[in-house]
């Protein structure tokens, strides 16, 4: 599976480690006071889905923003990015998203 090449997040956000297709789990720190955010996954092949912490699933075109995801105030939420190529098992990326401590 090709997987996510990179993932863009709102300005003033930080993702660790740096996005790469071989790394499947990330910590994302949003700017303090963020109420919503978008995920912009980029993959060279496959269907990309973003699944928020409530289980709402949306299909996203490579390089396009997801719809707004509501940030959890003073907490961390888990968001998944699934990349599925025809005839292959989906590759799942896990993002732990929250405000700075």
Secondary structure in CASP SS format (residue, H / E / C, confidence):
PFRMAT SS
TARGET T0000
AUTHOR 0000-0000-0000
METHOD secondary structure of the structure
MODEL  1
X C 1.00
X C 1.00
X C 1.00
X E 1.00
X E 1.00
X E 1.00
X E 1.00
X E 1.00
X C 1.00
X C 1.00
X C 1.00
X C 1.00
X C 1.00
X E 1.00
X E 1.00
X E 1.00
X C 1.00
X C 1.00
X C 1.00
X C 1.00
X C 1.00
X C 1.00
X C 1.00
X C 1.00
X E 1.00
X E 1.00
X E 1.00
X E 1.00
X E 1.00
X E 1.00
X C 1.00
X C 1.00
X C 1.00
X C 1.00
X C 1.00
X E 1.00
X E 1.00
X C 1.00
X C 1.00
X E 1.00
X E 1.00
X E 1.00
X E 1.00
X C 1.00
X C 1.00
X C 1.00
X E 1.00
X E 1.00
X E 1.00
X E 1.00
X E 1.00
X C 1.00
X C 1.00
X C 1.00
X C 1.00
X C 1.00
X E 1.00
X E 1.00
X E 1.00
X E 1.00
X C 1.00
X C 1.00
X C 1.00
X C 1.00
X C 1.00
X C 1.00
X C 1.00
X C 1.00
X E 1.00
X E 1.00
X C 1.00
X C 1.00
X C 1.00
X C 1.00
X C 1.00
X E 1.00
X E 1.00
X E 1.00
X E 1.00
X E 1.00
X E 1.00
X E 1.00
X E 1.00
X E 1.00
X C 1.00
X C 1.00
X C 1.00
X C 1.00
X C 1.00
X C 1.00
X E 1.00
X E 1.00
X E 1.00
X E 1.00
X E 1.00
X E 1.00
X E 1.00
X E 1.00
X E 1.00
X C 1.00
X C 1.00
END
